[in-house]
Amino acid sequence: MTQKTLLNETHRALGAKMVDFGGWDMPIHYGSQLDEHNLVRADAGMFDVSHMTVVDLQGEQVRPFLRRLLANSVDKLKVPGKALYSCMLNPQGGVIDDLIVYFLAEDFFRMVVNASTREKDLAWIREQAAAFNVQVTEREDLAIVAVQGPNARAKVIGLVAERDRATLEKLGRFAAVEVAGAQGEPLFVARTGYTGEDGFEILVPQSHVIAFWNALAAAGVRPAGLGARDTLRLEAGMNLYGQDMDEAISPFEAALAWTVALDEGRDFIGREVLEAQKASGTARQMIGLVMDEKGVLRHGQSVLTAGGNGEILSGTFSPTLGKGIAFARVPAGELGQVHVDIRGRQVPVRVVKFPFVREGQAQPGVLAEG
């Protein structure tokens, strides 16, 4: 049974091409994925991401619970509203999901997890929460709209109650605040996103989401589909769960070491495996690739290196760079000259640091010299 967000009919009325995404009927584009990508890089686009899952965690032991559940340390969250990106691991150190957690009060944290992993995540979170007497509530009453791009914040700020505009103007990156919408509805606005651009991810009551979407459209924000969201996030060097990592891959093998906090005295699930990997190294590494020849790098293509073969994880044509870009998982160690097997032809590629693009600009070393 395919699930639909409340904006489903709105997307269809806008001429969206709909696809199955993790069991949800979602818009891939509204006519041109390329135009939508460029719109977000240059102005402001909006995405319906109501298929994602909001989970509220409440109880006196919620912080100790999250210190156990997450590989990153919630002890970094000291100011209400601050957010943290983390992986949630299994005992083998594999990634059950990647998520954002918000600190709202000492007895109240909020989490946003991926759509395709919802059932598995909720079961795991509830199982682990029992020992801490933490209440786990899925917030099915909330929809999520992401507004992204250099003009995104200004356009959203114009749509909230006048008394809250200054608060939203001052909101720092990776933080959230509750404000009132034009109709007085509560909006949970986070300065986060999945595009490498500035902007907001806004949790809206389901009862107000259609009106809010239409108000954004009236303010000049145009819709963008999941196709553009995918090319934007890959340019921004952001992982996609299920493609770049999964339960058999540790954060160290997914270039997510920066999300792991091996702080003293915190026994998080999977810690022993990660400590062993840190000490002895991993057999695999995740790298960024750019192809200067014409063509597209695609998921599943073989990657040939001096140390052995690997494969493309996420691959696409980058509209901003005008080249094929990809994440690949390859053997650890020296790689030598790297090639990708494209229909039997070994095409040379360059290994580069990601993000490939930051705030609309190619990062140093991504574009070939000369």
C-alpha positions as CSV (number, residue, x, y, z in Angstrom):
1,M,0.0,0.0,0.0
2,T,1.7,3.2,-1.2
3,Q,1.5,6.1,1.3
4,K,0.8,9.6,0.3
5,T,1.5,13.0,2.0
6,L,-1.3,15.5,2.3
7,L,0.3,17.5,-0.5
8,N,-0.1,14.6,-3.0
9,E,-2.9,16.2,-4.9
10,T,-1.1,19.6,-4.9
11,H,1.9,18.0,-6.5
12,R,-0.3,16.3,-9.1
13,A,-2.1,19.5,-9.9
14,L,1.3,21.1,-10.5
15,G,2.1,18.4,-13.1
16,A,4.6,16.6,-11.0
17,K,6.0,13.3,-12.2
18,M,5.4,10.9,-9.3
19,V,7.5,7.9,-8.2
20,D,7.6,5.3,-5.4
21,F,10.2,6.5,-2.9
22,G,10.5,4.1,0.1
23,G,6.8,3.2,-0.1
24,W,5.7,6.8,-0.6
25,D,4.2,8.4,-3.7
26,M,6.5,11.4,-4.1
27,P,7.3,14.0,-6.8
28,I,10.6,13.4,-8.6
29,H,10.3,16.7,-10.6
30,Y,7.7,19.2,-11.8
31,G,8.9,19.3,-15.4
32,S,12.7,19.8,-15.2
33,Q,14.9,18.4,-12.5
34,L,17.8,20.5,-13.9
35,D,15.7,23.8,-13.5
36,E,14.7,22.8,-10.0
37,H,18.4,22.1,-9.0
38,N,19.5,25.5,-10.4
39,L,16.6,27.2,-8.7
40,V,17.7,26.0,-5.3
41,R,21.3,27.0,-6.0
42,A,20.3,30.5,-7.2
43,D,17.1,31.5,-5.4
44,A,14.7,29.3,-3.3
45,G,12.9,26.0,-3.8
46,M,10.6,24.0,-1.6
47,F,10.4,20.2,-1.0
48,D,7.7,18.2,0.5
49,V,9.6,15.9,2.9
50,S,6.5,14.9,5.0
51,H,7.4,11.3,4.3
52,M,10.2,11.6,7.0
53,T,9.4,10.7,10.5
54,V,9.3,13.0,13.6
55,V,9.8,11.2,16.9
56,D,9.5,13.0,20.3
57,L,11.4,11.5,23.2
58,Q,10.4,12.5,26.7
59,G,11.3,11.5,30.2
60,E,13.8,12.2,33.0
61,Q,16.4,9.8,31.5
62,V,16.1,11.0,27.9
63,R,19.7,12.4,27.8
64,P,21.3,9.2,29.3
65,F,19.2,7.2,26.8
66,L,20.5,9.3,23.8
67,R,24.1,9.0,25.1
68,R,23.6,5.3,24.8
69,L,21.7,5.3,21.5
70,L,23.8,7.6,19.3
71,A,27.4,7.5,18.1
72,N,27.6,11.3,18.4
73,S,27.4,12.9,21.8
74,V,24.2,14.7,22.9
75,D,26.3,16.3,25.6
76,K,27.3,18.8,22.9
77,L,23.7,20.0,23.1
78,K,23.6,22.6,25.9
79,V,21.3,25.3,24.6
80,P,17.6,24.5,23.9
81,G,16.9,24.4,20.1
82,K,20.4,23.2,19.2
83,A,20.6,20.2,16.8
84,L,23.1,17.4,16.3
85,Y,23.6,15.0,13.3
86,S,24.4,11.5,14.3
87,C,24.3,7.8,13.3
88,M,22.4,5.3,15.3
89,L,24.4,2.0,15.3
90,N,23.8,-1.7,15.8
91,P,26.1,-3.7,18.1
92,Q,28.3,-4.5,15.1
93,G,28.9,-0.8,14.5
94,G,26.7,-0.7,11.3
95,V,24.4,2.2,10.6
96,I,20.8,1.6,11.4
97,D,20.0,5.2,10.3
98,D,21.4,8.7,10.2
99,L,19.3,11.4,11.8
100,I,19.1,14.8,13.4
101,V,18.2,15.2,17.1
102,Y,17.1,18.5,18.7
103,F,17.5,19.4,22.3
104,L,14.3,21.1,23.5
105,A,14.5,20.6,27.3
106,E,16.3,18.3,29.7
107,D,13.3,15.9,29.6
108,F,12.4,16.5,25.9
109,F,14.4,15.8,22.7
110,R,13.0,15.5,19.1
111,M,14.4,13.4,16.3
112,V,13.8,13.3,12.6
113,V,14.6,10.0,10.9
114,N,14.5,8.7,7.3
115,A,11.3,7.6,5.6
116,S,12.5,4.3,4.3
117,T,13.7,3.1,7.7
118,R,10.7,4.3,9.8
119,E,9.4,0.9,11.0
120,K,12.9,-0.4,11.8
121,D,14.0,2.8,13.5
122,L,10.9,3.1,15.7
123,A,11.2,-0.6,16.8
124,W,14.9,-0.2,17.7
125,I,14.3,3.2,19.5
126,R,11.4,1.8,21.5
127,E,13.4,-1.4,22.4
128,Q,16.4,0.7,23.7
129,A,14.2,3.3,25.4
130,A,12.4,0.8,27.7
131,A,15.3,0.5,30.1
132,F,15.4,4.3,30.5
133,N,11.6,4.7,30.9
134,V,11.6,7.1,28.0
135,Q,8.3,7.8,26.2
136,V,8.6,7.5,22.4
137,T,6.0,9.3,20.4
138,E,5.7,9.3,16.6
139,R,4.4,12.7,15.5
140,E,2.1,11.7,12.6
141,D,0.3,15.0,13.1
142,L,3.3,16.9,11.7
143,A,4.2,17.5,8.0
144,I,7.7,18.7,6.9
145,V,8.5,21.3,4.2
146,A,12.1,22.1,3.4
147,V,12.8,25.6,1.9
148,Q,16.3,25.8,0.5
149,G,18.4,28.3,-1.3
150,P,20.1,31.7,-0.9
151,N,16.7,33.5,-0.7
152,A,14.9,30.8,1.3
153,R,15.2,32.2,4.8
154,A,14.0,35.7,3.8
155,K,10.9,34.2,2.1
156,V,10.0,32.1,5.0
157,I,10.6,34.9,7.6
158,G,8.0,37.0,5.7
159,L,5.4,34.3,6.3
160,V,5.6,34.1,10.1
161,A,3.8,36.3,12.7
162,E,5.5,39.7,12.8
163,R,6.4,39.3,16.5
164,D,8.5,36.2,15.6
165,R,10.4,37.5,12.6
166,A,13.4,38.9,14.5
167,T,13.7,35.6,16.4
168,L,13.8,33.7,13.1
169,E,16.2,36.2,11.6
170,K,18.7,35.5,14.5
171,L,18.4,31.7,14.4
172,G,21.9,30.2,14.1
173,R,22.8,27.3,11.8
174,F,21.9,23.8,13.1
175,A,19.3,25.2,15.5
176,A,15.5,25.3,15.7
177,V,12.9,27.5,17.3
178,E,9.1,27.4,17.5
179,V,7.3,30.4,16.0
180,A,3.7,31.2,15.0
181,G,2.6,31.1,11.4
182,A,0.4,33.8,9.8
183,Q,-2.7,31.9,11.0
184,G,-1.3,31.5,14.5
185,E,-0.3,27.8,13.8
186,P,2.8,26.6,15.6
187,L,5.8,26.1,13.3
188,F,8.9,24.3,14.4
189,V,11.6,25.9,12.2
190,A,15.1,24.4,11.9
191,R,18.0,26.0,10.1
192,T,19.1,22.7,8.6
193,G,18.8,21.1,5.2
194,Y,20.0,18.5,2.7
195,T,21.2,20.7,-0.2
196,G,24.3,22.5,0.9
197,E,22.4,25.8,0.8
198,D,21.1,27.9,3.6
199,G,17.4,27.6,4.4
200,F,14.9,26.0,6.8
201,E,13.2,22.7,7.4
202,I,9.8,23.5,8.8
203,L,7.6,21.1,10.8
204,V,4.0,22.2,10.2
205,P,0.7,20.8,11.6
206,Q,-0.8,18.5,8.9
207,S,-4.0,20.6,9.1
208,H,-2.0,23.7,7.9
209,V,0.5,22.2,5.4
210,I,-1.5,22.8,2.2
211,A,-2.1,26.5,3.2
212,F,1.5,26.9,4.2
213,W,2.7,25.4,0.9
214,N,0.4,27.7,-1.0
215,A,1.6,30.7,1.0
216,L,5.2,29.9,0.1
217,A,4.2,29.6,-3.6
218,A,2.6,33.0,-3.4
219,A,5.8,34.4,-1.9
220,G,7.7,33.2,-5.0
221,V,9.1,29.9,-3.7
222,R,8.8,27.3,-6.5
223,P,8.5,23.5,-5.9
224,A,11.4,21.1,-6.3
225,G,11.2,17.3,-6.4
226,L,13.3,14.5,-5.0
227,G,15.4,14.4,-8.2
228,A,16.9,17.8,-7.6
229,R,17.2,17.0,-3.9
230,D,19.4,14.0,-4.8
231,T,21.7,16.0,-7.1
232,L,21.9,18.9,-4.6
233,R,22.8,16.6,-1.6
234,L,25.4,14.7,-3.6
235,E,27.1,18.0,-4.7
236,A,27.0,19.0,-1.0
237,G,28.8,15.8,0.0
238,M,25.9,14.4,2.0
239,N,25.2,10.7,2.4
240,L,22.0,8.9,1.4
241,Y,21.0,6.1,3.7
242,G,20.7,2.7,1.9
243,Q,23.0,3.8,-0.9
244,D,26.1,5.2,0.8
245,M,25.7,3.4,4.1
246,D,23.6,0.7,5.7
247,E,23.7,-1.8,8.6
248,A,26.8,-3.5,7.2
249,I,28.8,-0.2,7.0
250,S,30.3,1.7,9.9
251,P,30.5,5.5,10.0
252,F,34.3,5.2,9.5
253,E,33.6,3.4,6.2
254,A,31.1,6.0,5.1
255,A,33.3,9.1,5.6
256,L,31.3,10.0,8.7
257,A,34.1,9.8,11.3
258,W,33.3,13.4,12.2
259,T,29.9,12.3,13.5
260,V,31.5,9.8,16.0
261,A,32.3,11.1,19.5
262,L,34.5,8.6,21.4
263,D,34.1,10.7,24.6
264,E,35.2,9.2,27.9
265,G,32.8,7.3,30.0
266,R,30.0,7.0,27.4
267,D,29.1,3.4,26.4
268,F,27.1,3.9,23.2
269,I,25.9,0.9,21.1
270,G,28.6,-0.2,18.7
271,R,31.4,1.7,20.5
272,E,33.7,-1.3,20.9
273,V,33.7,-2.1,17.2
274,L,34.4,1.6,16.3
275,E,37.3,1.8,18.8
276,A,38.8,-1.4,17.2
277,Q,38.4,0.1,13.7
278,K,40.0,3.4,14.8
279,A,42.9,1.5,16.3
280,S,43.6,-0.8,13.4
281,G,41.9,1.1,10.5
282,T,39.1,-0.1,8.2
283,A,39.5,-2.3,5.1
284,R,37.4,0.1,3.0
285,Q,37.2,3.8,2.6
286,M,34.6,6.2,1.0
287,I,36.0,8.7,-1.6
288,G,34.7,11.4,-3.9
289,L,35.2,11.1,-7.7
290,V,35.0,13.5,-10.5
291,M,35.0,12.4,-14.2
292,D,36.3,15.0,-16.6
293,E,35.2,13.1,-19.7
294,K,31.6,13.3,-20.9
295,G,29.2,10.8,-19.2
296,V,27.5,9.9,-16.0
297,L,28.8,8.0,-13.0
298,R,26.1,5.6,-11.7
299,H,25.4,3.5,-8.7
300,G,26.9,0.0,-9.0
301,Q,29.7,0.7,-11.6
302,S,33.1,-0.9,-10.8
303,V,35.9,1.3,-9.6
304,L,39.4,0.1,-10.3
305,T,42.3,1.2,-8.1
306,A,45.9,0.1,-7.4
307,G,44.7,-1.5,-4.2
308,G,41.8,-3.5,-5.7
309,N,38.3,-2.9,-6.9
310,G,35.4,-1.0,-5.4
311,E,32.1,0.4,-6.6
312,I,30.1,3.6,-7.1
313,L,27.6,4.3,-4.3
314,S,25.8,7.5,-5.3
315,G,26.6,8.9,-8.7
316,T,25.1,11.6,-10.9
317,F,25.7,14.4,-13.4
318,S,26.4,17.5,-11.4
319,P,24.5,20.4,-12.9
320,T,26.6,23.0,-11.0
321,L,30.0,21.5,-12.2
322,G,28.9,20.1,-15.6
323,K,30.6,16.8,-14.8
324,G,29.9,13.4,-13.5
325,I,30.5,13.1,-9.7
326,A,30.2,10.2,-7.3
327,F,30.9,8.6,-3.9
328,A,32.7,5.3,-4.2
329,R,33.7,2.7,-1.6
330,V,37.1,1.3,-2.4
331,P,39.9,-0.6,-0.5
332,A,41.8,1.4,2.0
333,G,45.3,2.6,1.3
334,E,47.0,4.1,-1.8
335,L,44.7,4.1,-4.8
336,G,47.0,5.1,-7.7
337,Q,45.3,6.1,-10.9
338,V,41.6,5.4,-10.5
339,H,39.3,4.3,-13.3
340,V,35.6,3.5,-13.6
341,D,34.3,0.7,-15.8
342,I,31.6,2.2,-18.0
343,R,30.1,-0.5,-20.3
344,G,33.5,-2.2,-20.6
345,R,35.5,1.0,-21.0
346,Q,37.9,2.1,-18.3
347,V,37.4,5.8,-17.9
348,P,39.9,7.8,-15.8
349,V,38.5,9.7,-12.8
350,R,40.0,12.0,-10.2
351,V,39.8,11.4,-6.5
352,V,38.7,14.7,-4.8
353,K,37.7,15.8,-1.3
354,F,34.0,16.5,-0.9
355,P,31.7,18.5,-0.6
356,F,32.0,19.0,-4.3
357,V,30.0,22.3,-4.1
358,R,29.4,24.6,-1.2
359,E,26.9,27.5,-1.4
360,G,26.8,27.3,-5.2
361,Q,30.6,27.3,-5.7
362,A,32.9,24.5,-6.8
363,Q,35.3,23.6,-4.0
364,P,39.1,23.8,-4.3
365,G,40.5,20.9,-6.4
366,V,37.1,19.7,-7.8
367,L,37.5,21.3,-11.2
368,A,40.5,20.2,-13.1
369,E,43.4,22.6,-13.5
370,G,44.1,24.2,-16.9
